[in-house]
Amino acid sequence: MAELARIRTPLLDIAYEHSGPAAGIPVILLHGFPYDIRGYDDAVALINDAGFRTIVPYLRGYGPTRFLSKDTIRSGQQGALGQDLLDFMDALRIGKAVVAGYDWGGRAACVVSALWPERVRGLVSCTGYNIQDLTKALMPVAPEQEARQWYQYYFHTERGRNGLVQNRAGISKLLWKMWSPSWNFDEATFARSALSFDNEDFVDVVVHSYMHRTASVAGDPRYDFVEERLSAQPKISVPTIVLHGADDGVGPVKGSENHGRYFTGPYERRVIADAGHNVPQEKPQEFADAVLQLCKTASA
């Protein structure tokens, strides 16, 4: 059974679930927007059964995780997410771990793998290299992709912020359906994750995340150095397995076809049939298989 625990980092009181053998190689699993740690339940069981330890934190702005100070900028920028993961590992005294994630969580995992590779045994990243190239923040992409990102531009407006405040569950459920068209989740499954969106900082963190990536709002200055390093699109040298859902409705599968150029270590890309954006929850066996391959290699 997973246990809920809390740990303090310099900025956050992070809630997380942990399970599996305490002496096993730690695997940190990171969720995205608009999801939460419940998306990993089935994969966690498979990883634990194979003898490895899992640690699944609620990201900033989700569930029971809280900021320590009311004065901290409720940033959702990639530098913040990456630093949060590093601080979390430091607080738990985890020297090295296998890190895995999708969406925001995949971005955090990629950031730490790129900038602090000595802390990572292996990386599972859904949809590929997730570090944003903010030097191109003002450059439009293909119209079809701009249309898929409608929610990001909606959140740039006061109307969109109000929509997220008043109907965060409705918007999130719509995104689940659009991004994973072949996933027939039920109401109970969605409701278990939707509880995490009631966090008092959820809206501020989400809005900042999507405005920052288009250079529409400044970032938190404490992450300037991290963002400067990320602007160089650093290569990732740790062993990596990329998983991409064949039916991903926000990040089409062709998007990661050429991402191998960002990885200089052992690298493999797997397209997961009948899966959309939320691979760990839609296809837990395939996700766990990738994690376990890296764990077994690390322990060999």
ZAMARGU-4260 file (C-alpha; in steps of 0.2 Angstrom, whole numbers, plus 5000, padded with zeros to 4 digits):
<rodrens>
0) 5000/5000/5000 | 5006/5017/4996 | 5009/5029/5010 | 5006/5048/5010 | 5020/5058/5017
5) 5027/5076/5016 | 5044/5084/5014 | 5049/5102/5015 | 5060/5109/5001 | 5066/5128/5001
10) 5050/5133/4994 | 5037/5120/4995 | 5029/5107/5007 | 5028/5093/4995 | 5015/5079/4997
15) 5020/5062/4989 | 5016/5044/4990 | 5029/5031/4992 | 5029/5012/4991 | 5039/4997/4987
20) 5055/4990/4995 | 5064/5004/5005 | 5081/4997/4998 | 5075/4996/4980 | 5082/5008/4967
25) 5071/5024/4969 | 5059/5028/4954 | 5052/5045/4954 | 5036/5047/4944 | 5030/5064/4939
30) 5012/5069/4933 | 5007/5082/4921 | 4993/5095/4918 | 4979/5092/4920 | 4982/5076/4929
35) 4989/5070/4946 | 4997/5056/4955 | 4982/5044/4953 | 4987/5041/4935 | 5002/5031/4941
40) 4992/5019/4952 | 4993/5004/4941 | 5011/5007/4935 | 5016/5009/4953 | 5010/4991/4957
45) 5019/4984/4943 | 5036/4993/4947 | 5034/4988/4966 | 5031/4970/4962 | 5047/4969/4952
50) 5056/4975/4968 | 5059/4993/4965 | 5054/5008/4976 | 5042/5022/4969 | 5040/5040/4974
55) 5026/5050/4967 | 5025/5068/4971 | 5011/5081/4969 | 5018/5095/4958 | 5017/5113/4964
60) 4999/5119/4963 | 4991/5101/4964 | 4983/5091/4978 | 4990/5093/4996 | 5007/5101/4990
65) 5008/5119/4997 | 5020/5134/4995 | 5028/5139/5011 | 5027/5158/5009 | 5013/5168/5002
70) 5026/5179/4994 | 5033/5166/4982 | 5029/5168/4964 | 5016/5155/4959 | 5027/5151/4944
75) 5024/5136/4932 | 5039/5139/4921 | 5050/5124/4917 | 5065/5130/4927 | 5054/5129/4943
80) 5047/5112/4939 | 5065/5106/4936 | 5072/5114/4952 | 5057/5107/4962 | 5062/5089/4957
85) 5080/5092/4961 | 5076/5100/4978 | 5064/5086/4982 | 5078/5073/4979 | 5089/5083/4990
90) 5076/5084/5004 | 5074/5065/5003 | 5092/5062/5002 | 5091/5053/4985 | 5107/5053/4977
95) 5102/5045/4960 | 5085/5039/4954 | 5076/5033/4938 | 5065/5048/4934 | 5049/5046/4923
100) 5035/5058/4918 | 5024/5065/4905 | 5018/5083/4901 | 5024/5094/4915 | 5031/5080/4924
105) 5041/5074/4909 | 5048/5091/4907 | 5054/5091/4925 | 5062/5074/4922 | 5071/5080/4906
110) 5077/5096/4915 | 5085/5087/4929 | 5092/5074/4917 | 5100/5087/4906 | 5107/5099/4919
115) 5111/5087/4933 | 5114/5070/4925 | 5124/5063/4939 | 5107/5062/4949 | 5098/5051/4936
120) 5100/5033/4933 | 5088/5033/4918 | 5074/5043/4910 | 5057/5038/4904 | 5050/5053/4895
125) 5033/5053/4886 | 5033/5063/4869 | 5051/5065/4869 | 5063/5079/4873 | 5051/5090/4883
130) 5063/5105/4887 | 5055/5121/4879 | 5065/5132/4867 | 5060/5148/4874 | 5072/5158/4862
135) 5058/5154/4849 | 5043/5159/4861 | 5037/5172/4849 | 5038/5161/4833 | 5022/5153/4828
140) 5021/5134/4824 | 5010/5125/4811 | 4992/5131/4812 | 4986/5114/4816 | 4997/5114/4831
145) 4992/5131/4836 | 4974/5125/4836 | 4978/5110/4847 | 4985/5123/4860 | 4969/5133/4861
150) 4968/5131/4880 | 4985/5139/4882 | 4979/5155/4873 | 4963/5154/4882 | 4972/5155/4899
155) 4981/5171/4893 | 4965/5180/4895 | 4955/5186/4910 | 4940/5176/4903 | 4951/5161/4902
160) 4957/5163/4920 | 4940/5165/4926 | 4935/5150/4916 | 4948/5140/4925 | 4943/5146/4942
165) 4925/5142/4939 | 4926/5126/4928 | 4943/5118/4931 | 4935/5101/4931 | 4925/5104/4915
170) 4940/5111/4906 | 4951/5097/4912 | 4939/5083/4907 | 4938/5090/4890 | 4957/5090/4888
175) 4958/5072/4894 | 4945/5067/4880 | 4954/5078/4867 | 4971/5072/4871 | 4967/5054/4873
180) 4953/5050/4861 | 4955/5031/4862 | 4954/5031/4881 | 4937/5027/4888 | 4940/5033/4906
185) 4925/5033/4918 | 4918/5047/4929 | 4926/5039/4945 | 4943/5039/4937 | 4942/5057/4932
190) 4935/5062/4949 | 4949/5054/4959 | 4962/5066/4950 | 4950/5081/4949 | 4951/5083/4968
195) 4969/5089/4965 | 4964/5104/4955 | 4955/5112/4970 | 4973/5117/4977 | 4972/5135/4980
200) 4987/5139/4969 | 4982/5128/4954 | 4975/5142/4944 | 4989/5154/4947 | 5003/5140/4943
205) 4994/5134/4927 | 4991/5152/4920 | 5009/5157/4923 | 5015/5141/4915 | 5006/5144/4899
210) 5010/5163/4898 | 5028/5161/4902 | 5031/5149/4888 | 5025/5162/4875 | 5035/5176/4884
215) 5019/5184/4889 | 5024/5185/4907 | 5041/5186/4916 | 5048/5171/4925 | 5053/5170/4944
220) 5070/5178/4944 | 5076/5164/4956 | 5076/5152/4940 | 5085/5164/4928 | 5101/5154/4929
225) 5092/5138/4926 | 5082/5145/4911 | 5098/5152/4904 | 5106/5135/4903 | 5090/5127/4896
230) 5090/5140/4882 | 5104/5131/4875 | 5093/5115/4873 | 5106/5105/4882 | 5108/5087/4877
235) 5103/5072/4888 | 5116/5059/4891 | 5108/5047/4903 | 5100/5031/4897 | 5083/5036/4890
240) 5067/5028/4883 | 5054/5039/4875 | 5036/5033/4874 | 5024/5042/4863 | 5006/5037/4862
245) 5000/5034/4844 | 4984/5043/4847 | 4991/5058/4856 | 4979/5073/4853 | 4990/5087/4858
250) 5007/5081/4854 | 5006/5071/4838 | 5017/5056/4837 | 5027/5063/4822 | 5033/5077/4834
255) 5046/5065/4842 | 5052/5057/4827 | 5068/5067/4826 | 5071/5069/4845 | 5085/5057/4845
260) 5097/5071/4841 | 5094/5078/4859 | 5100/5062/4867 | 5119/5057/4867 | 5117/5041/4878
265) 5108/5025/4876 | 5091/5029/4868 | 5076/5021/4862 | 5059/5027/4856 | 5043/5017/4857
270) 5026/5022/4849 | 5012/5015/4860 | 4997/5009/4850 | 4980/5014/4856 | 4987/5027/4869
275) 4985/5046/4869 | 4994/5059/4880 | 4992/5050/4897 | 5003/5034/4893 | 5006/5029/4911
280) 4987/5028/4915 | 4981/5022/4898 | 4995/5009/4896 | 5002/5005/4913 | 5011/4989/4908
285) 5020/4997/4893 | 5025/5012/4904 | 5031/5000/4918 | 5041/4990/4906 | 5051/5005/4901
290) 5054/5010/4919 | 5059/4992/4924 | 5071/4990/4909 | 5081/5005/4915 | 5080/5000/4933
295) 5087/4983/4929 | 5101/4990/4918 | 5105/5002/4933 | 5106/4988/4945 | 5116/4976/4934
</rodrens>
